[in-house]
């Protein structure tokens, strides 16, 4: 009888441990889902920021080109006078 009782106690302990591990696994899976969603959001935000930065760089280069053209016009005008 003593062996059966120890076996029953051991099985109950294993079943309780199994249930705890299942709950922890569910919590971790939920956490992974949340982190995966956040990662996708941050990746999209990062792509958007890179695209915006690229557009701003194009605008900056165009502005510098226009300033150079204006400066050359001023220099040419000063040479004529």
C-alpha positions, 0 to 999 in steps of 0.5 A: 500500500505504501508504494501505491500511495507514494505513486499516487502522490508522485502522479498528483505532483507530476500532474500539478507540475504539468498544469503549471507548465501548461499555464506558463506556456500559455502566458509565454505564448501570449507574450510572444504574440504581443511582442510579435505584434509590437515588432511588426508595428515598429518595423513598419514605423522604421520603414516609414521613417526610412522612406520619409528620410529618403524623401527629405534627403531628395528635397534637401539635395534639390534645395541645395541645387537651387541655392547653387543656381541662385548663387551662380546667377548672383555671381554672374550678375555681379560680374556684369556690373 
